[in-house]
Amino acid sequence: MLKVDVWSDVACPWCYIGKRRFAEGVRRYREAGGDQDIEVEYHSFELAPDVPEGFDGSVIDYLSKRRGIPVAQVHEMIDRVSELANAEGIDADFHAVHQTRTLKAHELLHLAKERGVQEPMKERLLSAYFVEGRHVGQVDTLADMAVEVGLDRAEVLDALANGTYVADVQADIDQARAYGISGVPFFVIDGRYGISGAQSPDSFAAGLTQAAGDRVAPL
């Protein structure tokens, strides 16, 4: 089995695009004869921990006023990323995005991992943020989505209220720093091979093939 550790953020369009491209890379790896089971685990990374959960403004406001990017450039960035997202089957609406801190969403993902539903929870959060414009910083909204993937609402509310997984989120971030990861998505295959960014499906397929081949290579 090949373990793939992925550092990513919910409020990261490249992470959503990279998730889709990685899935296609796995398909191509299988199509080419790859037979290793692949286990994916998502790890927390906050791109903008300084954003308040109740940020009042659009993604354009955030990038222009808080990040200092000219408004015209922000629009160009949004148009470009929208086109790339659409090519991966993601009907993103960046003008509806509700900018917020994603700490609580990462805490939820750790609970989902313990309950065996991390992947569908990750997909649900990304879709909620980029496609539906939902507020993924609000505990009640997170609990609603958690129920959709089979989690217990009361358990979710209790975990988020008590910060049960805050230390786990921080441990992921600390590990990212130890690896020298400064941007996401970042994929670590079999604990040995790092792939930075939303690379092409062929790049992911090649990484999986190389990792699998090294495992069976004679000493």
TORKEVEX-206733 format. One record per residue (C-alpha): residue number from 0; x, y, z. Coordinates in steps of 0.25 Angstrom, whole numbers, padded with zeros to 4 digits. Example, Ala and Ser with C-alpha at 12.3 -4.5 7.8 and 13.67 -1.06 7.14 Angstrom:
BEGIN
DOSE   num       X       Y       Z
DOSE     0    0049   -0018    0031
DOSE     1    0055   -0004    0029
//
This chain:
BEGIN
DOSE   num       X       Y       Z
DOSE     0    0000    0000    0000
DOSE     1    0005    0014   -0003
DOSE     2    0001    0025    0007
DOSE     3   -0001    0039    0002
DOSE     4   -0001    0050    0012
DOSE     5   -0007    0063    0006
DOSE     6   -0005    0076    0013
DOSE     7   -0016    0086    0009
DOSE     8   -0026    0096    0013
DOSE     9   -0041    0097    0011
DOSE    10   -0040    0112    0006
DOSE    11   -0030    0108   -0005
DOSE    12   -0035    0107   -0020
DOSE    13   -0022    0100   -0024
DOSE    14   -0025    0090   -0013
DOSE    15   -0038    0086   -0019
DOSE    16   -0032    0086   -0033
DOSE    17   -0021    0078   -0028
DOSE    18   -0030    0068   -0022
DOSE    19   -0037    0065   -0035
DOSE    20   -0024    0064   -0042
DOSE    21   -0018    0055   -0032
DOSE    22   -0031    0046   -0034
DOSE    23   -0029    0046   -0049
DOSE    24   -0014    0042   -0046
DOSE    25   -0018    0030   -0038
DOSE    26   -0028    0026   -0049
DOSE    27   -0016    0027   -0059
DOSE    28   -0007    0020   -0050
DOSE    29   -0017    0008   -0050
DOSE    30   -0019    0009   -0065
DOSE    31   -0004    0007   -0067
DOSE    32   -0004   -0006   -0058
DOSE    33   -0001    0000   -0044
DOSE    34   -0007   -0009   -0034
DOSE    35   -0003   -0003   -0021
DOSE    36   -0014    0001   -0011
DOSE    37   -0014    0016   -0009
DOSE    38   -0018    0022    0005
DOSE    39   -0019    0037    0005
DOSE    40   -0019    0045    0018
DOSE    41   -0022    0060    0018
DOSE    42   -0014    0069    0028
DOSE    43   -0017    0083    0032
DOSE    44   -0011    0095    0027
DOSE    45   -0016    0109    0029
DOSE    46   -0013    0119    0018
DOSE    47   -0019    0131    0025
DOSE    48   -0020    0129    0040
DOSE    49   -0021    0144    0042
DOSE    50   -0035    0144    0035
DOSE    51   -0046    0146    0046
DOSE    52   -0057    0135    0045
DOSE    53   -0067    0147    0043
DOSE    54   -0059    0154    0032
DOSE    55   -0069    0164    0026
DOSE    56   -0065    0165    0011
DOSE    57   -0063    0157   -0002
DOSE    58   -0051    0150   -0007
DOSE    59   -0048    0162   -0015
DOSE    60   -0048    0171   -0002
DOSE    61   -0039    0161    0005
DOSE    62   -0029    0160   -0006
DOSE    63   -0029    0175   -0009
DOSE    64   -0030    0181    0004
DOSE    65   -0023    0171    0013
DOSE    66   -0013    0165    0004
DOSE    67   -0010    0178   -0004
DOSE    68   -0013    0172   -0018
DOSE    69   -0018    0182   -0028
DOSE    70   -0033    0180   -0031
DOSE    71   -0031    0178   -0046
DOSE    72   -0021    0167   -0043
DOSE    73   -0030    0160   -0033
DOSE    74   -0041    0159   -0044
DOSE    75   -0030    0153   -0054
DOSE    76   -0026    0143   -0043
DOSE    77   -0041    0139   -0041
DOSE    78   -0044    0138   -0056
DOSE    79   -0031    0129   -0058
DOSE    80   -0034    0120   -0046
DOSE    81   -0049    0119   -0049
DOSE    82   -0045    0114   -0063
DOSE    83   -0036    0104   -0058
DOSE    84   -0046    0099   -0047
DOSE    85   -0057    0098   -0058
DOSE    86   -0047    0089   -0066
DOSE    87   -0047    0079   -0054
DOSE    88   -0062    0079   -0053
DOSE    89   -0063    0089   -0041
DOSE    90   -0073    0100   -0043
DOSE    91   -0067    0110   -0035
DOSE    92   -0073    0123   -0031
DOSE    93   -0062    0132   -0025
DOSE    94   -0071    0144   -0024
DOSE    95   -0080    0136   -0014
DOSE    96   -0068    0131   -0006
DOSE    97   -0070    0134    0009
DOSE    98   -0056    0137    0014
DOSE    99   -0053    0132    0028
DOSE   100   -0043    0125    0036
DOSE   101   -0043    0110    0034
DOSE   102   -0038    0105    0047
DOSE   103   -0052    0099    0051
DOSE   104   -0053    0092    0038
DOSE   105   -0039    0086    0040
DOSE   106   -0043    0081    0054
DOSE   107   -0055    0075    0047
DOSE   108   -0046    0068    0037
DOSE   109   -0039    0061    0049
DOSE   110   -0051    0056    0055
DOSE   111   -0056    0051    0041
DOSE   112   -0042    0044    0040
DOSE   113   -0045    0037    0053
DOSE   114   -0058    0032    0048
DOSE   115   -0053    0028    0034
DOSE   116   -0060    0038    0026
DOSE   117   -0049    0049    0024
DOSE   118   -0049    0048    0009
DOSE   119   -0064    0051    0007
DOSE   120   -0064    0062    0018
DOSE   121   -0052    0068    0011
DOSE   122   -0060    0068   -0002
DOSE   123   -0072    0074    0004
DOSE   124   -0065    0085    0011
DOSE   125   -0058    0089   -0002
DOSE   126   -0071    0089   -0010
DOSE   127   -0078    0097    0001
DOSE   128   -0067    0107    0001
DOSE   129   -0065    0109   -0014
DOSE   130   -0077    0105   -0021
DOSE   131   -0089    0108   -0011
DOSE   132   -0083    0120   -0004
DOSE   133   -0086    0114    0010
DOSE   134   -0079    0119    0023
DOSE   135   -0069    0108    0027
DOSE   136   -0065    0116    0039
DOSE   137   -0079    0115    0046
DOSE   138   -0080    0103    0055
DOSE   139   -0095    0100    0052
DOSE   140   -0092    0100    0037
DOSE   141   -0080    0090    0039
DOSE   142   -0089    0081    0047
DOSE   143   -0100    0081    0037
DOSE   144   -0090    0077    0026
DOSE   145   -0084    0067    0036
DOSE   146   -0097    0060    0037
DOSE   147   -0098    0059    0022
DOSE   148   -0086    0050    0022
DOSE   149   -0091    0041    0033
DOSE   150   -0085    0048    0046
DOSE   151   -0093    0050    0059
DOSE   152   -0097    0065    0060
DOSE   153   -0096    0065    0075
DOSE   154   -0082    0059    0075
DOSE   155   -0077    0069    0065
DOSE   156   -0083    0081    0073
DOSE   157   -0077    0076    0085
DOSE   158   -0063    0074    0079
DOSE   159   -0063    0088    0072
DOSE   160   -0068    0095    0085
DOSE   161   -0057    0088    0093
DOSE   162   -0046    0089    0083
DOSE   163   -0043    0074    0084
DOSE   164   -0035    0074    0071
DOSE   165   -0028    0088    0072
DOSE   166   -0015    0081    0076
DOSE   167   -0016    0071    0064
DOSE   168   -0018    0083    0055
DOSE   169   -0005    0090    0060
DOSE   170    0003    0077    0060
DOSE   171    0000    0076    0045
DOSE   172    0004    0090    0043
DOSE   173    0017    0088    0051
DOSE   174    0020    0075    0042
DOSE   175    0018    0084    0030
DOSE   176    0028    0094    0035
DOSE   177    0038    0082    0038
DOSE   178    0036    0078    0024
DOSE   179    0039    0092    0019
DOSE   180    0025    0093    0013
DOSE   181    0021    0107    0011
DOSE   182    0009    0106    0001
DOSE   183   -0002    0096   -0002
DOSE   184   -0006    0086   -0007
DOSE   185    0006    0078   -0004
DOSE   186    0006    0063   -0006
DOSE   187    0016    0053    0001
DOSE   188    0016    0040   -0006
DOSE   189    0021    0028    0003
DOSE   190    0028    0037    0012
DOSE   191    0039    0040    0002
DOSE   192    0034    0047   -0010
DOSE   193    0028    0061   -0009
DOSE   194    0020    0068   -0020
DOSE   195    0017    0082   -0019
DOSE   196    0004    0089   -0024
DOSE   197   -0007    0085   -0033
DOSE   198    0002    0077   -0043
DOSE   199   -0004    0070   -0055
DOSE   200   -0010    0056   -0054
DOSE   201    0002    0050   -0061
DOSE   202    0011    0056   -0051
DOSE   203    0004    0049   -0040
DOSE   204    0003    0036   -0047
DOSE   205    0018    0037   -0050
DOSE   206    0020    0039   -0035
DOSE   207    0012    0027   -0031
DOSE   208    0018    0018   -0041
DOSE   209    0032    0022   -0036
DOSE   210    0029    0020   -0022
DOSE   211    0023    0007   -0024
DOSE   212    0035    0003   -0033
DOSE   213    0045    0006   -0022
DOSE   214    0037   -0002   -0012
DOSE   215    0039   -0015   -0021
DOSE   216    0053   -0012   -0026
DOSE   217    0063   -0022   -0023
DOSE   218    0074   -0018   -0012
//
